[in-house]
Amino acid sequence: MNLHGVERANNAPDATPAILVENLSKWYGPRQALKGLSFSIAPGEVVGLLGPNGSGKTTTLRILTGYLRPTSGRALVGGVDALEDPAGLRAQIGYVPEDIPLYNNMRVAEFLRFMAQLKGLSPTAAARAVEEVSERLELRSYIDVLIGKLSRGYRQRVALAQALVSDPRVLIMDEPTNGLDPYQIISTRELVRSLAGVKTVLIASHILAEMQKMADRVMILLEGKLLAAHALARNALPQRIRVGVAGPPGPVRALLAGVAGVRSVECQPGNQNDTATYVIAGEPGREALAARIACAVIDHGFALTELTDISSDLEEVFLSLTKPQLEASR
């Protein structure tokens, strides 16, 4: 098994998209759930599919995993067409649906071996894979417990284990943190982040805060249409910091502009006495920018009167994109 993905990580990057969706549409009778959906995901990306309930997230995942046929368009995973080769498609995918399909009367090890063999592993390889995935997901203490006796959090771990037991190239998860307590949410988040660069991960969710912490990139879906599929990287949201400094504006502005990670400094109107307010635009993904600014101001003998992060977060981006659309449809 290759859960840590050392061999794949050391290989040259594959130019083929891990997931490719082209003009995907799906009708349920008179209702169109997907409306010409197109996107691609590169190997090793962790991507969030974000949208309110009913936006088409689950429909998209079911088509990608071969459980649902689109009305038109195509979906490929690792170059395999979901319509033309559903068996080949599923061999590349680990899938965790929102409603976890587990057999309550089976023990954890028994269920995982069963799922591994369904996915084509020999009995020997299945036993080894179950041992490795149980270690990875901290299931060793529960390996002989009936699934029906597990808590919601451990049932979710078992669902993740069955998705990973065949070492798939692509992991697809639908609302993976629903119903979990804070510790379990953090554990799931850490697992997903540990797979970045090793496996391609697509997560559908309506929980903005979790997507911002887990995903490298976020695609926003509303009423079957993709509103944004780029420029929303977890570490690429622009930084903006408001700073109040008591000191002569010229030297202060020059000082702030020289701090590592600062792109621009704007002096705000309406300053009083010797105190001015500045809005600083910082480079995306730079850590501790606010701390560096504070240190620079204090080290040069100026008084710091305000230091506020006013960056747009994913919630603001999501609302700015979806609110006008929702209001127009009412």
Rosetta blueprint (number, residue, H / E / L):
1 M L
2 N L
3 L L
4 H L
5 G L
6 V H
7 E H
8 R H
9 A H
10 N H
11 N L
12 A L
13 P L
14 D L
15 A L
16 T L
17 P L
18 A L
19 I E
20 L E
21 V E
22 E E
23 N E
24 L E
25 S E
26 K E
27 W E
28 Y E
29 G L
30 P L
31 R E
32 Q E
33 A E
34 L E
35 K E
36 G E
37 L E
38 S E
39 F E
40 S E
41 I E
42 A L
43 P L
44 G L
45 E L
46 V E
47 V E
48 G E
49 L E
50 L E
51 G L
52 P L
53 N L
54 G L
55 S L
56 G L
57 K H
58 T H
59 T H
60 T H
61 L H
62 R H
63 I H
64 L H
65 T L
66 G L
67 Y L
68 L L
69 R L
70 P L
71 T L
72 S E
73 G E
74 R E
75 A E
76 L E
77 V E
78 G L
79 G L
80 V E
81 D E
82 A L
83 L L
84 E L
85 D L
86 P H
87 A H
88 G H
89 L H
90 R H
91 A H
92 Q L
93 I E
94 G E
95 Y E
96 V E
97 P L
98 E L
99 D L
100 I L
101 P L
102 L L
103 Y L
104 N L
105 N L
106 M L
107 R E
108 V H
109 A H
110 E H
111 F H
112 L H
113 R H
114 F H
115 M H
116 A H
117 Q H
118 L H
119 K L
120 G L
121 L L
122 S L
123 P H
124 T H
125 A H
126 A H
127 A H
128 R H
129 A H
130 V H
131 E H
132 E H
133 V H
134 S H
135 E H
136 R H
137 L L
138 E L
139 L L
140 R H
141 S H
142 Y H
143 I L
144 D L
145 V L
146 L E
147 I H
148 G H
149 K H
150 L L
151 S L
152 R H
153 G H
154 Y H
155 R H
156 Q H
157 R H
158 V H
159 A H
160 L H
161 A H
162 Q H
163 A H
164 L H
165 V L
166 S L
167 D L
168 P L
169 R L
170 V E
171 L E
172 I E
173 M E
174 D E
175 E L
176 P L
177 T L
178 N L
179 G L
180 L L
181 D L
182 P H
183 Y H
184 Q H
185 I H
186 I H
187 S H
188 T H
189 R H
190 E H
191 L H
192 V H
193 R H
194 S H
195 L L
196 A L
197 G L
198 V L
199 K L
200 T E
201 V E
202 L E
203 I E
204 A E
205 S E
206 H L
207 I L
208 L H
209 A H
210 E H
211 M H
212 Q H
213 K H
214 M H
215 A L
216 D L
217 R E
218 V E
219 M E
220 I E
221 L E
222 L E
223 E L
224 G L
225 K E
226 L E
227 L E
228 A E
229 A L
230 H L
231 A L
232 L L
233 A L
234 R L
235 N L
236 A L
237 L L
238 P L
239 Q E
240 R E
241 I E
242 R E
243 V E
244 G E
245 V E
246 A E
247 G L
248 P L
249 P H
250 G H
251 P H
252 V H
253 R H
254 A H
255 L H
256 L H
257 A H
258 G L
259 V L
260 A L
261 G L
262 V E
263 R E
264 S E
265 V E
266 E E
267 C E
268 Q L
269 P L
270 G L
271 N L
272 Q E
273 N L
274 D L
275 T E
276 A E
277 T E
278 Y E
279 V E
280 I E
281 A E
282 G E
283 E L
284 P L
285 G L
286 R L
287 E L
288 A L
289 L H
290 A H
291 A H
292 R H
293 I H
294 A H
295 C H
296 A H
297 V H
298 I H
299 D H
300 H L
301 G L
302 F L
303 A E
304 L E
305 T E
306 E E
307 L E
308 T E
309 D E
310 I L
311 S L
312 S L
313 D L
314 L H
315 E H
316 E H
317 V H
318 F H
319 L H
320 S H
321 L H
322 T H
323 K H
324 P H
325 Q H
326 L H
327 E H
328 A H
329 S H
330 R L
